[in-house]
Amino acid sequence: MTDWIWVFHGNGATLCTAAFSDFEKAGMWIKKYALSGVLTKMPVNQSIYDWAVEIGKFTPKSKLQQTPKFIQRFTSAYLEHYHFENGEEQM
């Protein structure tokens, strides 16, 4: 069983700005400050790269895709995520 955390990455930010144990807490914080960005559900104690490989959503097709430079920048649109503008979830 995978544990999950919700991570908020504000528009224009280089790093994430907050992490929450559940979607509702994150949503209330985003709304309170009228923030814009992406809220992503991420696995705890597992990289996105390893998670995507494990569930069959990504298979490295070259040596380049197995390098530290590639893995440290890897992300996946398969992660559950939501876009917010001025504190409101975008549909």
N, C-alpha and C positions, 0 to 999 in steps of 0.2 A: 504494500500500500504506500502510495506517495503522499507525503505531506506537502502542502502548498502555502504560498505567501503571495499577497498582492503587492506589487511594486509600482510606484508612480514615477514616471519620467516626464517632467514638465517640458513644454515646448522651449527649445533653445538651450536646455540644460545639457551639460556634458555627462553628468552622472545622475542616478536616480535621486529623488528628493525625499522619499518616504517609503516605508514598508508597513503593511497592515496584515493582521491575522484573518480578516474577513472583508468581503466586498462592501458591506454596509458601512463599516467604520471608515473605509477609504473614501467611499462616496460622500459621506457626511463632511469629511475634512476637505475634499475637493470643492464641494458646494460652499462650505463656510468661507473659503478664500477666493471663490470664483476662478478657479485654476483651469488652465488649458494644458492638455498633454494626453498621455496614454497610460492607462492602468492595465497591468499585465499580471496574470496568474502564473507564478513561476514555481517550479519544483524546489523543495528544500533538500539540501545535501546531495544535489545532483546538478550537473551542468546542463544547460539547454542542449548543447551538442550531444552529450551522452543520452539524454532523454529522447531526443529526436531519432537517434540511431536505434535506441532500444525499442521504440514503438513503431519503427519501420517507416518513419516520415522523412528520413534522410539516410542516404548511403554514400559514403565518400567514394568519389569516382576517380580521384587522382591522388598522388602523393601530396600535392599542395593542400588538399582538403583534409589532410591529417597533420598539418604543421601547427606549431603553437600560434603563429600569427593568425591563421585562419580560425582555429578553435577559440581563441580569446576574443574574437569579434563576432562569433556565430550567434545568430538569433533565429527564431522561427515564427512565421505567421500562423503556425498551427497552435501556438499557445493562445489560450483564451485571453482576449484583450478588448478594451473599450476605449474609445476616443471621447475626450471631454473638451468643450469650448466654454470658457467663462463659467465653469462650474456645472454645466449641463451636459449630460450624456448625449452624444450624437448618434442618431440611428442610421 
